Amino acid sequence: MLVKEKYYGTFHEFDYQVNSDDTLEISCIPENISFYYPSNYHCHIVEKGNRSIRSYLSILKRKISVSGKFNFLCNLNFIKSTSIYRAIGLLKLKANAKIIDVGCGGGSHLYSLKEIGFNNLFGLDPFLPNELLERKDVKFIKGNFDDLDEKYNLIIFNHSLEHMSEHQKVLTKAKTLLVPDGYIIIRIPLFHSLAWNMYHEIWYQLDAPRHLKLYSKDALVNLFERYKFRCEKIIFDSEFIQFARSEMYKMDIPISAFWDKYKGNYLNLFDKSQLKGWKKLTEKVNAEASGDQATFIFKNIV
């Protein structure tokens, strides 16, 4: 199956194969993979300057998610949070728990965790912005997962495992890095979702060639169980953009053009009834465990 790179609109083609174990992977990783992670790649943007009111509300919403307490902010979808914070809250970690965010990008999630109250935070990324290396409140490491040699209470793969190769080696390494009762939280797109079934090669979460390998829900759980990790919780948290952005790809509109030409406003491309329908469908597929991404909590079993 040929899949075009459409985030930046290069339209370069890459071959992907569907495997018998319910996984989907790129046939050959391009030698120039770093070309597809330019300095303006969205995950590597470092927040600067004064925060907006919405940013402060996002931090508050994340604090509430970690606490596990209900608040009206949790129902406000325009205020950003993710199920990562809800998952962390379920672990009841102490403030000094040693946490590493693998594929941390610009470090936004780590700084959210810092403001929530965690104080032993690490970030790892092979394409880490150099300016983060000078920060003192969070320890940032520019390198690869194999470079790590310390012990952690929690390893986070927030939309990063799919960017890594040789997942068996990743889990073998993770086993050596976790304390005996440690956890892995992984948030990842899911193959065999409704969005995949609808769009196939133009499903936006394929994100060729950056996403190297994707799993169905059961295939991911089976992989972790082989390395003696127990699945404690799965939170389906797909968003309406699984449909909106796939429809954009159907029209050959790159994500970069969405921000530049269409000002990041879906109403410049779709009418309100379409967006409302996709949001309603998203609620349905998440409830039915067929959304196109989920957050998993795995516990290290010794």
JOJO-V154005 format. One record per residue. OMEGA is omega in whole degrees, 0 to 359 (999 if undefined). Layout:
BEGIN
omega=OMEGA
omega=OMEGA
END
This chain:
BEGIN
omega=179
omega=181
omega=181
omega=173
omega=184
omega=179
omega=178
omega=178
omega=173
omega=182
omega=172
omega=184
omega=180
omega=181
omega=176
omega=180
omega=174
omega=184
omega=183
omega=180
omega=179
omega=173
omega=181
omega=183
omega=178
omega=184
omega=182
omega=179
omega=181
omega=180
omega=181
omega=185
omega=180
omega=177
omega=184
omega=173
omega=181
omega=184
omega=179
omega=175
omega=193
omega=182
omega=185
omega=179
omega=179
omega=180
omega=180
omega=174
omega=182
omega=179
omega=175
omega=176
omega=180
omega=179
omega=178
omega=178
omega=177
omega=177
omega=180
omega=179
omega=179
omega=176
omega=180
omega=179
omega=180
omega=181
omega=181
omega=181
omega=180
omega=176
omega=183
omega=179
omega=182
omega=180
omega=181
omega=187
omega=181
omega=176
omega=189
omega=167
omega=174
omega=179
omega=174
omega=183
omega=175
omega=180
omega=178
omega=178
omega=180
omega=183
omega=179
omega=181
omega=175
omega=183
omega=182
omega=177
omega=182
omega=187
omega=174
omega=177
omega=182
omega=188
omega=190
omega=180
omega=180
omega=174
omega=185
omega=181
omega=179
omega=179
omega=172
omega=179
omega=177
omega=181
omega=176
omega=177
omega=178
omega=188
omega=180
omega=194
omega=181
omega=177
omega=181
omega=176
omega=178
omega=180
omega=184
omega=173
omega=187
omega=183
omega=180
omega=181
omega=181
omega=181
omega=183
omega=186
omega=173
omega=180
omega=179
omega=182
omega=175
omega=184
omega=183
omega=183
omega=180
omega=183
omega=185
omega=178
omega=178
omega=180
omega=183
omega=173
omega=183
omega=172
omega=180
omega=169
omega=182
omega=185
omega=179
omega=182
omega=182
omega=177
omega=185
omega=178
omega=174
omega=185
omega=177
omega=178
omega=179
omega=182
omega=175
omega=179
omega=180
omega=180
omega=181
omega=185
omega=183
omega=169
omega=185
omega=180
omega=182
omega=185
omega=167
omega=169
omega=180
omega=174
omega=193
omega=172
omega=183
omega=171
omega=183
omega=173
omega=176
omega=181
omega=176
omega=181
omega=180
omega=193
omega=180
omega=189
omega=176
omega=172
omega=191
omega=181
omega=169
omega=173
omega=177
omega=354
omega=186
omega=178
omega=187
omega=181
omega=178
omega=186
omega=162
omega=178
omega=184
omega=180
omega=179
omega=179
omega=180
omega=179
omega=182
omega=180
omega=178
omega=180
omega=175
omega=167
omega=180
omega=178
omega=182
omega=185
omega=172
omega=179
omega=177
omega=188
omega=179
omega=184
omega=182
omega=180
omega=174
omega=177
omega=184
omega=183
omega=174
omega=175
omega=175
omega=180
omega=177
omega=179
omega=182
omega=176
omega=179
omega=176
omega=179
omega=178
omega=177
omega=180
omega=185
omega=186
omega=186
omega=173
omega=178
omega=184
omega=181
omega=179
omega=174
omega=180
omega=186
omega=178
omega=186
omega=182
omega=176
omega=181
omega=179
omega=179
omega=179
omega=178
omega=178
omega=178
omega=178
omega=177
omega=182
omega=184
omega=176
omega=179
omega=182
omega=180
omega=176
omega=173
omega=188
omega=170
omega=180
omega=174
omega=182
omega=171
omega=177
omega=177
omega=177
omega=179
omega=183
omega=999
END
